Amino acid sequence: MNAALSVPVIGLTAQELVSSALSKFRAGDTISTRAALDAVRRTSPACQDSDDDLVELIVMTAIGKTMGVVFDHRAR
């Protein structure tokens, strides 16, 4: 039986959480800010950084990896 335990992520910085969320993508891919925020919040529900702070990290990380960004996080 292949069962993965859900282990809370403790001690990761917001930058590490964002980098982990974007690690599944490659250069040239387009990243949704909503999807990236949701991935960070699922990974670390206790993350106290604001959505705006996380979006800034998402954009800076994505640009550094030559990814496109779709700003759809406010369209909820």
Backbone torsions as a table, in degrees:
resi	resn	phi	psi	omega
1	MET	NA	123.8	177.9
2	ASN	-98.0	97.5	179.3
3	ALA	-122.4	127.0	178.0
4	ALA	-96.0	128.4	177.7
5	LEU	-77.7	142.9	176.8
6	SER	-88.2	108.0	-177.8
7	VAL	-110.0	126.0	179.4
8	PRO	-63.9	141.4	179.1
9	VAL	-87.2	118.2	-177.3
10	ILE	-120.2	133.8	172.0
11	GLY	89.1	0.3	177.4
12	LEU	-81.7	141.5	176.5
13	THR	-77.5	164.7	177.7
14	ALA	-59.8	-39.4	179.0
15	GLN	-62.3	-41.3	178.3
16	GLU	-65.8	-38.5	177.9
17	LEU	-63.6	-44.5	179.2
18	VAL	-65.3	-45.3	179.4
19	SER	-59.3	-40.1	178.3
20	SER	-64.9	-43.3	179.9
21	ALA	-63.6	-36.0	-178.0
22	LEU	-87.8	-7.8	-176.9
23	SER	-66.2	-16.4	-179.1
24	LYS	-82.4	-4.1	-177.3
25	PHE	-111.2	163.7	-179.1
26	ARG	-118.9	168.1	174.8
27	ALA	-55.1	137.3	-179.7
28	GLY	92.4	-16.7	177.2
29	ASP	-71.8	159.4	175.9
30	THR	-107.7	130.3	-176.4
31	ILE	-105.1	133.2	173.9
32	SER	-87.7	127.7	178.4
33	THR	-64.5	-34.5	178.9
34	ARG	-64.4	-46.9	-179.2
35	ALA	-64.5	-40.6	179.5
36	ALA	-66.2	-43.1	177.0
37	LEU	-60.6	-45.3	179.6
38	ASP	-60.3	-40.3	179.6
39	ALA	-64.5	-42.5	178.8
40	VAL	-64.7	-45.4	-178.6
41	ARG	-65.5	-35.9	176.6
42	ARG	-67.8	-40.5	-178.2
43	THR	-68.6	-39.9	-177.2
44	SER	-139.9	82.6	-179.6
45	PRO	-60.1	-21.2	-179.0
46	ALA	-86.2	-0.4	179.6
47	CYS	-59.9	124.2	-174.6
48	GLN	-97.1	1.6	177.4
49	ASP	-69.3	143.8	179.2
50	SER	-72.1	161.3	176.8
51	ASP	-58.7	-40.6	179.9
52	ASP	-62.1	-41.9	178.0
53	ASP	-64.0	-41.9	-180.0
54	LEU	-68.0	-39.1	177.9
55	VAL	-62.3	-40.3	176.8
56	GLU	-58.3	-45.0	177.9
57	LEU	-64.9	-39.5	179.3
58	ILE	-61.5	-47.1	-178.6
59	VAL	-63.7	-47.2	-178.6
60	MET	-63.2	-40.9	179.2
61	THR	-67.8	-44.5	-179.6
62	ALA	-63.8	-44.0	179.7
63	ILE	-62.8	-41.0	178.4
64	GLY	-62.1	-24.0	179.1
65	LYS	-103.7	15.6	-179.8
66	THR	53.0	46.7	175.4
67	MET	-105.2	152.6	173.0
68	GLY	-84.3	160.0	-179.7
69	VAL	-130.9	131.1	173.5
70	VAL	-106.8	120.2	-178.3
71	PHE	-88.0	85.1	-177.6
72	ASP	-119.1	11.5	-175.9
73	HIS	-72.1	-19.6	-179.8
74	ARG	-95.4	-2.1	-177.6
75	ALA	-90.8	46.7	-178.5
76	ARG	-100.3	NA	NA
